[in-house]
Amino acid sequence: MRVWDIPVENLCNKHLVAQHYEIHCIYSILTKDLKGYRNHPEIKRWRGNLKALVRKHETCRFHMEKRGYKHNSPLLEVSPFIDICADYPESYQSIEVQKELLKNKGCQCKYE
C-alpha cells in the first residue's frame, strides 16, 4: 500500500492507476473505520488528513483523464469546497528512497 510523494505527473500509467486505487482503499479504511491494514504506516499517515487525501485523489483523477482514462470512481464524500491548501502528511519513507524504489521497478516513471 503506497501513495507516492513523487509528483503525480512523473508516475507511469501503471503506478498512477495503482495510486488511485490505493487512495480509494485508504479513504475507505479511514472513513468506514475498517480493521484491515488499520496499522499500516500509509494508513496512519493519512489519518486526520482526509482533505489532503482528497486533494491527492483529485490530482490523480486529473492526470488519469489527461492520459485518456475515464474516471468513474469519485470519492463518496467529496465536497466542492476541498481545502486545496491542505498539506500532504510526511511519508514514512524519504523521497530519495521512493525514487530508488521506482528506479528498481524498471518502469517508465520519471524519478530523477
N, C-alpha and C positions, 0 to 999 in steps of 0.2 A: 504494500500500500504506500503510495507516494504522490505528493504534489510537488513538482519540481519548482525550484526557485530560479531556474533558467528562464529568461524571457520566453513567453509562450510562442512568439513568432519564430524562435530559434528551434523549437521542437519539430521533429519529423512527424509525418502524419500518424504513424503508429503510436508515438508517445503522446501526441496531442489528444487523440481519441481515448487512449488509456487514461490520461489525466482527467479528462472529462468524466469518464466512468468512475474513477476514484473519488472525484469531488462529490458525485451523487451518492456514493457509498458512505462517505464521511458525513455528509449532510443528513442522510437517513439515520445513521447511528446516533448522531448528536440530537436530532430533533425528535426522534422516537425513543430515545434512551434505550437503545438496543444493547444487549450484553456483549455480543460478538465483537472482538477487536477493541473493546472499550479502552483497554490499557495500552494499545499500540501507540508509539510515540507520535505518529502522524495524526491520530485522533486527538490525543492530548494537546497537540499543537493548536488545533483549530477550536478546541473547547473555549467558549466565551468569545470567539472571533467569527461568528456566523456572517456578519456583514462583509468581512474581508473574504470569506469563503465564497459568498455570493458574487462578490466582485471578481474573484478569480474565475468562477464559472462563466460569468458574462464575457470575460476576456477570451476564454476558451471557445465559447459559442461564436463570438465574432470571428475568430481566426478559422474555426471549422467552416463557417459559412463562406468566408473569403476563399477558402480552398475548395469549395464546391460541395461540401457536406450539407445535408438537410438536417436541421436541428429540430427534433420533435420531443425533447425532454426538458421542459422548463422546470426549475425548482418550484416546489409546491407553494411556498410562502414568499415568493419574491415580490418585494414592494417596488413600485416605481420610484420610490424615494430612497434608493440604496445610497448609503454613505460612501461615495466614491473616494473619499479620503481615508477610509479605513485602512490602516497599515496591515500588511501581512505579518503574521507572527513569525518569530525566528524559528528556523528549522533546526532539527536535531543533528543535521549534517551541514557542513560548510558548503558554499558554492563550489569551492575547489574540489571537494570530494564528489559532489554531484556531477561536475564536469568530467571528472575521471571515470565515474560510473558510466556516463553516457558514451564517452570515448571508447570504453571497453566493449560496448554493445555493438559497435560497428555499424551503427545506423546512419541516417542522413541528418541527424541533429547537428546544429551549429553550436559547438561547445567552446569555441575559442573566444 
